[in-house]
Amino acid sequence: MEDFFILDKRLGIQIPVLNVEWDDLPLEKRQSILFTWETIRGSIPDHIINLEKMINEKQTELSDENDFARSCLLNSEIAELASIINDLWLWFRTHQNITEKMHY
């Protein structure tokens, strides 16, 4: 499946990458790709929960931080984690239609 997925280090998941037309792939290959994607997609909510825990820890740290530079850094880290969560939800929801097509 490495031909059809690449690791997105920022998101922490493999994302689909097709270099050929979907309909040009054999049915068995498409089913295999969809199965792999569903496995990855199914892990996204748990990954988001872990990122939310990290945000909560950073917010707790931020509430006690008196150093302005450190506060700015924590805010930046929180914003980046929130951005990752947003992108993960987009991958989770946007590609839900692919899974729905698999069941028809």
Jmol script that loads the backbone (N, CA, C; Angstrom):
load data "model"
ATOM      1  N   MET A   1       0.807  -1.200   0.000  1.00  0.00           N
ATOM      2  CA  MET A   1       0.000   0.000   0.000  1.00  0.00           C
ATOM      3  C   MET A   1       0.847   1.260   0.000  1.00  0.00           C
ATOM      4  N   GLU A   2       2.171   1.083   0.149  1.00  0.00           N
ATOM      5  CA  GLU A   2       3.027   2.261   0.212  1.00  0.00           C
ATOM      6  C   GLU A   2       2.961   3.093  -1.062  1.00  0.00           C
ATOM      7  N   ASP A   3       2.483   2.513  -2.156  1.00  0.00           N
ATOM      8  CA  ASP A   3       2.345   3.280  -3.391  1.00  0.00           C
ATOM      9  C   ASP A   3       1.153   4.232  -3.345  1.00  0.00           C
ATOM     10  N   PHE A   4       0.252   4.008  -2.401  1.00  0.00           N
ATOM     11  CA  PHE A   4      -0.990   4.768  -2.377  1.00  0.00           C
ATOM     12  C   PHE A   4      -1.167   5.625  -1.123  1.00  0.00           C
ATOM     13  N   PHE A   5      -0.211   5.560  -0.197  1.00  0.00           N
ATOM     14  CA  PHE A   5      -0.283   6.342   1.035  1.00  0.00           C
ATOM     15  C   PHE A   5       1.103   6.870   1.384  1.00  0.00           C
ATOM     16  N   ILE A   6       1.117   8.081   1.916  1.00  0.00           N
ATOM     17  CA  ILE A   6       2.371   8.633   2.422  1.00  0.00           C
ATOM     18  C   ILE A   6       2.124   9.145   3.841  1.00  0.00           C
ATOM     19  N   LEU A   7       3.162   9.087   4.655  1.00  0.00           N
ATOM     20  CA  LEU A   7       3.060   9.574   6.019  1.00  0.00           C
ATOM     21  C   LEU A   7       3.142  11.093   6.024  1.00  0.00           C
ATOM     22  N   ASP A   8       2.124  11.706   6.569  1.00  0.00           N
ATOM     23  CA  ASP A   8       2.148  13.152   6.794  1.00  0.00           C
ATOM     24  C   ASP A   8       2.644  13.337   8.222  1.00  0.00           C
ATOM     25  N   LYS A   9       3.884  13.758   8.360  1.00  0.00           N
ATOM     26  CA  LYS A   9       4.499  13.863   9.683  1.00  0.00           C
ATOM     27  C   LYS A   9       3.775  14.864  10.567  1.00  0.00           C
ATOM     28  N   ARG A  10       3.296  15.938   9.971  1.00  0.00           N
ATOM     29  CA  ARG A  10       2.579  16.950  10.751  1.00  0.00           C
ATOM     30  C   ARG A  10       1.298  16.383  11.345  1.00  0.00           C
ATOM     31  N   LEU A  11       0.548  15.652  10.537  1.00  0.00           N
ATOM     32  CA  LEU A  11      -0.719  15.095  11.003  1.00  0.00           C
ATOM     33  C   LEU A  11      -0.537  13.810  11.801  1.00  0.00           C
ATOM     34  N   GLY A  12       0.552  13.124  11.557  1.00  0.00           N
ATOM     35  CA  GLY A  12       0.802  11.883  12.269  1.00  0.00           C
ATOM     36  C   GLY A  12       0.041  10.691  11.731  1.00  0.00           C
ATOM     37  N   ILE A  13      -0.440  10.797  10.491  1.00  0.00           N
ATOM     38  CA  ILE A  13      -1.154   9.686   9.852  1.00  0.00           C
ATOM     39  C   ILE A  13      -0.681   9.558   8.403  1.00  0.00           C
ATOM     40  N   GLN A  14      -0.984   8.405   7.840  1.00  0.00           N
ATOM     41  CA  GLN A  14      -0.752   8.240   6.408  1.00  0.00           C
ATOM     42  C   GLN A  14      -1.961   8.801   5.675  1.00  0.00           C
ATOM     43  N   ILE A  15      -1.689   9.500   4.588  1.00  0.00           N
ATOM     44  CA  ILE A  15      -2.779  10.062   3.793  1.00  0.00           C
ATOM     45  C   ILE A  15      -2.731   9.450   2.395  1.00  0.00           C
ATOM     46  N   PRO A  16      -3.898   9.330   1.765  1.00  0.00           N
ATOM     47  CA  PRO A  16      -3.933   8.725   0.434  1.00  0.00           C
ATOM     48  C   PRO A  16      -3.341   9.638  -0.635  1.00  0.00           C
ATOM     49  N   VAL A  17      -2.607   9.023  -1.545  1.00  0.00           N
ATOM     50  CA  VAL A  17      -2.029   9.719  -2.686  1.00  0.00           C
ATOM     51  C   VAL A  17      -2.172   8.790  -3.884  1.00  0.00           C
ATOM     52  N   LEU A  18      -2.989   9.201  -4.831  1.00  0.00           N
ATOM     53  CA  LEU A  18      -3.177   8.386  -6.027  1.00  0.00           C
ATOM     54  C   LEU A  18      -2.478   9.041  -7.198  1.00  0.00           C
ATOM     55  N   ASN A  19      -1.622   8.283  -7.831  1.00  0.00           N
ATOM     56  CA  ASN A  19      -0.917   8.780  -9.006  1.00  0.00           C
ATOM     57  C   ASN A  19      -1.535   8.248 -10.297  1.00  0.00           C
ATOM     58  N   VAL A  20      -2.627   7.517 -10.139  1.00  0.00           N
ATOM     59  CA  VAL A  20      -3.350   6.970 -11.287  1.00  0.00           C
ATOM     60  C   VAL A  20      -4.831   7.256 -11.081  1.00  0.00           C
ATOM     61  N   GLU A  21      -5.582   7.146 -12.144  1.00  0.00           N
ATOM     62  CA  GLU A  21      -7.026   7.331 -12.039  1.00  0.00           C
ATOM     63  C   GLU A  21      -7.631   6.176 -11.247  1.00  0.00           C
ATOM     64  N   TRP A  22      -8.532   6.518 -10.345  1.00  0.00           N
ATOM     65  CA  TRP A  22      -9.174   5.525  -9.492  1.00  0.00           C
ATOM     66  C   TRP A  22      -9.806   4.404 -10.307  1.00  0.00           C
ATOM     67  N   ASP A  23     -10.523   4.758 -11.360  1.00  0.00           N
ATOM     68  CA  ASP A  23     -11.221   3.764 -12.175  1.00  0.00           C
ATOM     69  C   ASP A  23     -10.278   2.891 -12.994  1.00  0.00           C
ATOM     70  N   ASP A  24      -9.025   3.302 -13.119  1.00  0.00           N
ATOM     71  CA  ASP A  24      -8.046   2.491 -13.846  1.00  0.00           C
ATOM     72  C   ASP A  24      -7.451   1.380 -12.975  1.00  0.00           C
ATOM     73  N   LEU A  25      -7.698   1.465 -11.677  1.00  0.00           N
ATOM     74  CA  LEU A  25      -7.181   0.439 -10.770  1.00  0.00           C
ATOM     75  C   LEU A  25      -8.096  -0.779 -10.769  1.00  0.00           C
ATOM     76  N   PRO A  26      -7.529  -1.964 -10.642  1.00  0.00           N
ATOM     77  CA  PRO A  26      -8.359  -3.164 -10.536  1.00  0.00           C
ATOM     78  C   PRO A  26      -9.239  -3.102  -9.278  1.00  0.00           C
ATOM     79  N   LEU A  27     -10.387  -3.727  -9.340  1.00  0.00           N
ATOM     80  CA  LEU A  27     -11.341  -3.702  -8.237  1.00  0.00           C
ATOM     81  C   LEU A  27     -10.705  -4.179  -6.935  1.00  0.00           C
ATOM     82  N   GLU A  28      -9.935  -5.237  -6.979  1.00  0.00           N
ATOM     83  CA  GLU A  28      -9.298  -5.751  -5.754  1.00  0.00           C
ATOM     84  C   GLU A  28      -8.349  -4.724  -5.139  1.00  0.00           C
ATOM     85  N   LYS A  29      -7.618  -4.006  -5.963  1.00  0.00           N
ATOM     86  CA  LYS A  29      -6.697  -2.978  -5.478  1.00  0.00           C
ATOM     87  C   LYS A  29      -7.485  -1.837  -4.837  1.00  0.00           C
ATOM     88  N   ARG A  30      -8.577  -1.432  -5.477  1.00  0.00           N
ATOM     89  CA  ARG A  30      -9.409  -0.366  -4.914  1.00  0.00           C
ATOM     90  C   ARG A  30      -9.964  -0.779  -3.557  1.00  0.00           C
ATOM     91  N   GLN A  31     -10.417  -2.023  -3.458  1.00  0.00           N
ATOM     92  CA  GLN A  31     -10.950  -2.505  -2.186  1.00  0.00           C
ATOM     93  C   GLN A  31      -9.872  -2.529  -1.112  1.00  0.00           C
ATOM     94  N   SER A  32      -8.676  -2.917  -1.489  1.00  0.00           N
ATOM     95  CA  SER A  32      -7.557  -2.936  -0.549  1.00  0.00           C
ATOM     96  C   SER A  32      -7.206  -1.530  -0.077  1.00  0.00           C
ATOM     97  N   ILE A  33      -7.194  -0.588  -1.011  1.00  0.00           N
ATOM     98  CA  ILE A  33      -6.912   0.807  -0.665  1.00  0.00           C
ATOM     99  C   ILE A  33      -7.988   1.339   0.278  1.00  0.00           C
ATOM    100  N   LEU A  34      -9.243   1.062  -0.029  1.00  0.00           N
ATOM    101  CA  LEU A  34     -10.342   1.524   0.813  1.00  0.00           C
ATOM    102  C   LEU A  34     -10.276   0.918   2.208  1.00  0.00           C
ATOM    103  N   PHE A  35      -9.928  -0.347   2.289  1.00  0.00           N
ATOM    104  CA  PHE A  35      -9.793  -0.994   3.591  1.00  0.00           C
ATOM    105  C   PHE A  35      -8.680  -0.335   4.404  1.00  0.00           C
ATOM    106  N   THR A  36      -7.550  -0.095   3.756  1.00  0.00           N
ATOM    107  CA  THR A  36      -6.433   0.562   4.439  1.00  0.00           C
ATOM    108  C   THR A  36      -6.841   1.956   4.895  1.00  0.00           C
ATOM    109  N   TRP A  37      -7.512   2.705   4.010  1.00  0.00           N
ATOM    110  CA  TRP A  37      -7.946   4.053   4.382  1.00  0.00           C
ATOM    111  C   TRP A  37      -8.920   4.013   5.545  1.00  0.00           C
ATOM    112  N   GLU A  38      -9.850   3.070   5.543  1.00  0.00           N
ATOM    113  CA  GLU A  38     -10.813   2.975   6.636  1.00  0.00           C
ATOM    114  C   GLU A  38     -10.108   2.694   7.955  1.00  0.00           C
ATOM    115  N   THR A  39      -9.071   1.883   7.913  1.00  0.00           N
ATOM    116  CA  THR A  39      -8.293   1.607   9.121  1.00  0.00           C
ATOM    117  C   THR A  39      -7.624   2.882   9.620  1.00  0.00           C
ATOM    118  N   ILE A  40      -7.013   3.621   8.711  1.00  0.00           N
ATOM    119  CA  ILE A  40      -6.364   4.886   9.077  1.00  0.00           C
ATOM    120  C   ILE A  40      -7.419   5.882   9.561  1.00  0.00           C
ATOM    121  N   ARG A  41      -8.475   6.013   8.801  1.00  0.00           N
ATOM    122  CA  ARG A  41      -9.547   6.969   9.118  1.00  0.00           C
ATOM    123  C   ARG A  41     -10.146   6.666  10.492  1.00  0.00           C
ATOM    124  N   GLY A  42     -10.289   5.385  10.797  1.00  0.00           N
ATOM    125  CA  GLY A  42     -10.840   4.989  12.088  1.00  0.00           C
ATOM    126  C   GLY A  42      -9.959   5.367  13.266  1.00  0.00           C
ATOM    127  N   SER A  43      -8.670   5.568  13.013  1.00  0.00           N
ATOM    128  CA  SER A  43      -7.748   5.943  14.095  1.00  0.00           C
ATOM    129  C   SER A  43      -7.722   7.452  14.344  1.00  0.00           C
ATOM    130  N   ILE A  44      -8.293   8.224  13.445  1.00  0.00           N
ATOM    131  CA  ILE A  44      -8.217   9.685  13.552  1.00  0.00           C
ATOM    132  C   ILE A  44      -8.864  10.221  14.833  1.00  0.00           C
ATOM    133  N   PRO A  45     -10.072   9.792  15.215  1.00  0.00           N
ATOM    134  CA  PRO A  45     -10.650  10.341  16.462  1.00  0.00           C
ATOM    135  C   PRO A  45      -9.774  10.103  17.696  1.00  0.00           C
ATOM    136  N   ASP A  46      -9.157   8.939  17.809  1.00  0.00           N
ATOM    137  CA  ASP A  46      -8.269   8.685  18.947  1.00  0.00           C
ATOM    138  C   ASP A  46      -7.040   9.583  18.897  1.00  0.00           C
ATOM    139  N   HIS A  47      -6.532   9.803  17.701  1.00  0.00           N
ATOM    140  CA  HIS A  47      -5.381  10.696  17.527  1.00  0.00           C
ATOM    141  C   HIS A  47      -5.760  12.116  17.951  1.00  0.00           C
ATOM    142  N   ILE A  48      -6.960  12.534  17.603  1.00  0.00           N
ATOM    143  CA  ILE A  48      -7.437  13.864  17.977  1.00  0.00           C
ATOM    144  C   ILE A  48      -7.567  13.979  19.488  1.00  0.00           C
ATOM    145  N   ILE A  49      -8.064  12.941  20.137  1.00  0.00           N
ATOM    146  CA  ILE A  49      -8.189  12.952  21.600  1.00  0.00           C
ATOM    147  C   ILE A  49      -6.825  13.169  22.250  1.00  0.00           C
ATOM    148  N   ASN A  50      -5.800  12.495  21.729  1.00  0.00           N
ATOM    149  CA  ASN A  50      -4.448  12.669  22.275  1.00  0.00           C
ATOM    150  C   ASN A  50      -3.937  14.091  22.080  1.00  0.00           C
ATOM    151  N   LEU A  51      -4.221  14.667  20.924  1.00  0.00           N
ATOM    152  CA  LEU A  51      -3.802  16.049  20.669  1.00  0.00           C
ATOM    153  C   LEU A  51      -4.544  17.025  21.584  1.00  0.00           C
ATOM    154  N   GLU A  52      -5.832  16.749  21.836  1.00  0.00           N
ATOM    155  CA  GLU A  52      -6.602  17.605  22.746  1.00  0.00           C
ATOM    156  C   GLU A  52      -6.041  17.547  24.164  1.00  0.00           C
ATOM    157  N   LYS A  53      -5.580  16.374  24.572  1.00  0.00           N
ATOM    158  CA  LYS A  53      -4.941  16.250  25.891  1.00  0.00           C
ATOM    159  C   LYS A  53      -3.683  17.106  25.949  1.00  0.00           C
ATOM    160  N   MET A  54      -2.919  17.101  24.858  1.00  0.00           N
ATOM    161  CA  MET A  54      -1.712  17.921  24.808  1.00  0.00           C
ATOM    162  C   MET A  54      -2.065  19.405  24.907  1.00  0.00           C
ATOM    163  N   ILE A  55      -3.132  19.803  24.229  1.00  0.00           N
ATOM    164  CA  ILE A  55      -3.586  21.197  24.304  1.00  0.00           C
ATOM    165  C   ILE A  55      -3.960  21.545  25.738  1.00  0.00           C
ATOM    166  N   ASN A  56      -4.705  20.661  26.377  1.00  0.00           N
ATOM    167  CA  ASN A  56      -5.124  20.920  27.760  1.00  0.00           C
ATOM    168  C   ASN A  56      -3.924  21.064  28.695  1.00  0.00           C
ATOM    169  N   GLU A  57      -2.913  20.222  28.498  1.00  0.00           N
ATOM    170  CA  GLU A  57      -1.700  20.318  29.314  1.00  0.00           C
ATOM    171  C   GLU A  57      -0.994  21.654  29.082  1.00  0.00           C
ATOM    172  N   LYS A  58      -0.921  22.067  27.831  1.00  0.00           N
ATOM    173  CA  LYS A  58      -0.266  23.337  27.511  1.00  0.00           C
ATOM    174  C   LYS A  58      -1.076  24.524  28.043  1.00  0.00           C
ATOM    175  N   GLN A  59      -2.405  24.417  28.015  1.00  0.00           N
ATOM    176  CA  GLN A  59      -3.231  25.493  28.557  1.00  0.00           C
ATOM    177  C   GLN A  59      -3.073  25.603  30.071  1.00  0.00           C
ATOM    178  N   THR A  60      -2.942  24.443  30.732  1.00  0.00           N
ATOM    179  CA  THR A  60      -2.701  24.455  32.174  1.00  0.00           C
ATOM    180  C   THR A  60      -1.359  25.105  32.471  1.00  0.00           C
ATOM    181  N   GLU A  61      -0.356  24.735  31.696  1.00  0.00           N
ATOM    182  CA  GLU A  61       0.969  25.330  31.851  1.00  0.00           C
ATOM    183  C   GLU A  61       0.921  26.837  31.576  1.00  0.00           C
ATOM    184  N   LEU A  62       0.163  27.218  30.565  1.00  0.00           N
ATOM    185  CA  LEU A  62       0.047  28.629  30.195  1.00  0.00           C
ATOM    186  C   LEU A  62      -0.605  29.447  31.311  1.00  0.00           C
ATOM    187  N   SER A  63      -1.571  28.867  31.988  1.00  0.00           N
ATOM    188  CA  SER A  63      -2.277  29.618  33.036  1.00  0.00           C
ATOM    189  C   SER A  63      -1.365  29.973  34.207  1.00  0.00           C
ATOM    190  N   ASP A  64      -0.277  29.205  34.379  1.00  0.00           N
ATOM    191  CA  ASP A  64       0.662  29.472  35.469  1.00  0.00           C
ATOM    192  C   ASP A  64       1.950  30.153  34.994  1.00  0.00           C
ATOM    193  N   GLU A  65       2.033  30.423  33.705  1.00  0.00           N
ATOM    194  CA  GLU A  65       3.275  30.975  33.135  1.00  0.00           C
ATOM    195  C   GLU A  65       3.330  32.491  33.303  1.00  0.00           C
ATOM    196  N   ASN A  66       4.457  32.971  33.810  1.00  0.00           N
ATOM    197  CA  ASN A  66       4.654  34.414  34.002  1.00  0.00           C
ATOM    198  C   ASN A  66       5.599  35.013  32.982  1.00  0.00           C
ATOM    199  N   ASP A  67       6.370  34.169  32.315  1.00  0.00           N
ATOM    200  CA  ASP A  67       7.324  34.643  31.317  1.00  0.00           C
ATOM    201  C   ASP A  67       6.594  34.881  29.992  1.00  0.00           C
ATOM    202  N   PHE A  68       6.645  36.131  29.521  1.00  0.00           N
ATOM    203  CA  PHE A  68       5.905  36.484  28.303  1.00  0.00           C
ATOM    204  C   PHE A  68       6.354  35.676  27.090  1.00  0.00           C
ATOM    205  N   ALA A  69       7.643  35.519  26.916  1.00  0.00           N
ATOM    206  CA  ALA A  69       8.160  34.769  25.763  1.00  0.00           C
ATOM    207  C   ALA A  69       7.689  33.320  25.805  1.00  0.00           C
ATOM    208  N   ARG A  70       7.735  32.735  26.980  1.00  0.00           N
ATOM    209  CA  ARG A  70       7.267  31.348  27.126  1.00  0.00           C
ATOM    210  C   ARG A  70       5.757  31.272  26.872  1.00  0.00           C
ATOM    211  N   SER A  71       5.005  32.249  27.312  1.00  0.00           N
ATOM    212  CA  SER A  71       3.560  32.290  27.066  1.00  0.00           C
ATOM    213  C   SER A  71       3.259  32.343  25.567  1.00  0.00           C
ATOM    214  N   CYS A  72       4.040  33.154  24.866  1.00  0.00           N
ATOM    215  CA  CYS A  72       3.864  33.247  23.415  1.00  0.00           C
ATOM    216  C   CYS A  72       4.163  31.910  22.742  1.00  0.00           C
ATOM    217  N   LEU A  73       5.209  31.246  23.191  1.00  0.00           N
ATOM    218  CA  LEU A  73       5.560  29.944  22.643  1.00  0.00           C
ATOM    219  C   LEU A  73       4.451  28.924  22.897  1.00  0.00           C
ATOM    220  N   LEU A  74       3.938  28.897  24.111  1.00  0.00           N
ATOM    221  CA  LEU A  74       2.847  27.972  24.436  1.00  0.00           C
ATOM    222  C   LEU A  74       1.612  28.257  23.590  1.00  0.00           C
ATOM    223  N   ASN A  75       1.288  29.539  23.427  1.00  0.00           N
ATOM    224  CA  ASN A  75       0.143  29.906  22.580  1.00  0.00           C
ATOM    225  C   ASN A  75       0.347  29.433  21.151  1.00  0.00           C
ATOM    226  N   SER A  76       1.544  29.582  20.657  1.00  0.00           N
ATOM    227  CA  SER A  76       1.864  29.135  19.300  1.00  0.00           C
ATOM    228  C   SER A  76       1.729  27.617  19.175  1.00  0.00           C
ATOM    229  N   GLU A  77       2.223  26.893  20.164  1.00  0.00           N
ATOM    230  CA  GLU A  77       2.115  25.435  20.154  1.00  0.00           C
ATOM    231  C   GLU A  77       0.655  24.987  20.225  1.00  0.00           C
ATOM    232  N   ILE A  78      -0.131  25.655  21.038  1.00  0.00           N
ATOM    233  CA  ILE A  78      -1.555  25.346  21.147  1.00  0.00           C
ATOM    234  C   ILE A  78      -2.249  25.593  19.805  1.00  0.00           C
ATOM    235  N   ALA A  79      -1.920  26.701  19.172  1.00  0.00           N
ATOM    236  CA  ALA A  79      -2.526  27.024  17.876  1.00  0.00           C
ATOM    237  C   ALA A  79      -2.162  25.975  16.830  1.00  0.00           C
ATOM    238  N   GLU A  80      -0.913  25.530  16.828  1.00  0.00           N
ATOM    239  CA  GLU A  80      -0.492  24.507  15.860  1.00  0.00           C
ATOM    240  C   GLU A  80      -1.216  23.188  16.107  1.00  0.00           C
ATOM    241  N   LEU A  81      -1.348  22.784  17.362  1.00  0.00           N
ATOM    242  CA  LEU A  81      -2.080  21.542  17.674  1.00  0.00           C
ATOM    243  C   LEU A  81      -3.541  21.662  17.244  1.00  0.00           C
ATOM    244  N   ALA A  82      -4.143  22.838  17.482  1.00  0.00           N
ATOM    245  CA  ALA A  82      -5.532  23.053  17.070  1.00  0.00           C
ATOM    246  C   ALA A  82      -5.654  22.986  15.547  1.00  0.00           C
ATOM    247  N   SER A  83      -4.672  23.510  14.846  1.00  0.00           N
ATOM    248  CA  SER A  83      -4.670  23.456  13.384  1.00  0.00           C
ATOM    249  C   SER A  83      -4.568  22.006  12.892  1.00  0.00           C
ATOM    250  N   ILE A  84      -3.736  21.226  13.552  1.00  0.00           N
ATOM    251  CA  ILE A  84      -3.609  19.811  13.188  1.00  0.00           C
ATOM    252  C   ILE A  84      -4.938  19.097  13.407  1.00  0.00           C
ATOM    253  N   ILE A  85      -5.576  19.365  14.535  1.00  0.00           N
ATOM    254  CA  ILE A  85      -6.877  18.751  14.819  1.00  0.00           C
ATOM    255  C   ILE A  85      -7.878  19.120  13.729  1.00  0.00           C
ATOM    256  N   ASN A  86      -7.907  20.391  13.346  1.00  0.00           N
ATOM    257  CA  ASN A  86      -8.818  20.829  12.293  1.00  0.00           C
ATOM    258  C   ASN A  86      -8.556  20.070  10.993  1.00  0.00           C
ATOM    259  N   ASP A  87      -7.292  19.948  10.621  1.00  0.00           N
ATOM    260  CA  ASP A  87      -6.947  19.229   9.387  1.00  0.00           C
ATOM    261  C   ASP A  87      -7.311  17.752   9.475  1.00  0.00           C
ATOM    262  N   LEU A  88      -7.115  17.155  10.642  1.00  0.00           N
ATOM    263  CA  LEU A  88      -7.493  15.742  10.812  1.00  0.00           C
ATOM    264  C   LEU A  88      -8.999  15.557  10.651  1.00  0.00           C
ATOM    265  N   TRP A  89      -9.782  16.467  11.241  1.00  0.00           N
ATOM    266  CA  TRP A  89     -11.241  16.370  11.070  1.00  0.00           C
ATOM    267  C   TRP A  89     -11.636  16.529   9.606  1.00  0.00           C
ATOM    268  N   LEU A  90     -10.932  17.403   8.897  1.00  0.00           N
ATOM    269  CA  LEU A  90     -11.215  17.556   7.465  1.00  0.00           C
ATOM    270  C   LEU A  90     -10.952  16.256   6.719  1.00  0.00           C
ATOM    271  N   TRP A  91      -9.824  15.608   6.990  1.00  0.00           N
ATOM    272  CA  TRP A  91      -9.528  14.322   6.356  1.00  0.00           C
ATOM    273  C   TRP A  91     -10.578  13.289   6.742  1.00  0.00           C
ATOM    274  N   PHE A  92     -10.975  13.299   7.997  1.00  0.00           N
ATOM    275  CA  PHE A  92     -11.954  12.324   8.476  1.00  0.00           C
ATOM    276  C   PHE A  92     -13.303  12.506   7.782  1.00  0.00           C
ATOM    277  N   ARG A  93     -13.764  13.751   7.675  1.00  0.00           N
ATOM    278  CA  ARG A  93     -15.096  14.025   7.111  1.00  0.00           C
ATOM    279  C   ARG A  93     -15.110  14.077   5.591  1.00  0.00           C
ATOM    280  N   THR A  94     -14.119  14.700   5.010  1.00  0.00           N
ATOM    281  CA  THR A  94     -14.094  14.875   3.567  1.00  0.00           C
ATOM    282  C   THR A  94     -14.057  13.541   2.847  1.00  0.00           C
ATOM    283  N   HIS A  95     -13.320  12.621   3.377  1.00  0.00           N
ATOM    284  CA  HIS A  95     -13.143  11.344   2.700  1.00  0.00           C
ATOM    285  C   HIS A  95     -14.125  10.288   3.176  1.00  0.00           C
ATOM    286  N   GLN A  96     -15.122  10.719   3.936  1.00  0.00           N
ATOM    287  CA  GLN A  96     -16.178   9.808   4.363  1.00  0.00           C
ATOM    288  C   GLN A  96     -16.976   9.329   3.154  1.00  0.00           C
ATOM    289  N   ASN A  97     -17.121  10.180   2.139  1.00  0.00           N
ATOM    290  CA  ASN A  97     -17.875   9.801   0.952  1.00  0.00           C
ATOM    291  C   ASN A  97     -17.199   8.671   0.194  1.00  0.00           C
ATOM    292  N   ILE A  98     -15.891   8.561   0.302  1.00  0.00           N
ATOM    293  CA  ILE A  98     -15.186   7.447  -0.345  1.00  0.00           C
ATOM    294  C   ILE A  98     -15.638   6.146   0.287  1.00  0.00           C
ATOM    295  N   THR A  99     -15.726   6.131   1.599  1.00  0.00           N
ATOM    296  CA  THR A  99     -16.154   4.945   2.312  1.00  0.00           C
ATOM    297  C   THR A  99     -17.601   4.599   1.990  1.00  0.00           C
ATOM    298  N   GLU A 100     -18.445   5.611   1.886  1.00  0.00           N
ATOM    299  CA  GLU A 100     -19.833   5.367   1.564  1.00  0.00           C
ATOM    300  C   GLU A 100     -19.971   4.733   0.184  1.00  0.00           C
ATOM    301  N   LYS A 101     -19.149   5.166  -0.780  1.00  0.00           N
ATOM    302  CA  LYS A 101     -19.184   4.579  -2.110  1.00  0.00           C
ATOM    303  C   LYS A 101     -18.786   3.110  -2.088  1.00  0.00           C
ATOM    304  N   MET A 102     -17.906   2.760  -1.162  1.00  0.00           N
ATOM    305  CA  MET A 102     -17.432   1.392  -1.075  1.00  0.00           C
ATOM    306  C   MET A 102     -18.590   0.454  -0.723  1.00  0.00           C
ATOM    307  N   HIS A 103     -19.565   0.945  -0.001  1.00  0.00           N
ATOM    308  CA  HIS A 103     -20.655   0.095   0.449  1.00  0.00           C
ATOM    309  C   HIS A 103     -21.790  -0.022  -0.568  1.00  0.00           C
ATOM    310  N   TYR A 104     -21.687   0.672  -1.693  1.00  0.00           N
ATOM    311  CA  TYR A 104     -22.743   0.590  -2.702  1.00  0.00           C
ATOM    312  C   TYR A 104     -22.393  -0.371  -3.793  1.00  0.00           C
TER     313      TYR A 104
END
end "model"
wireframe off; spacefill off
backbone 0.3
color backbone group
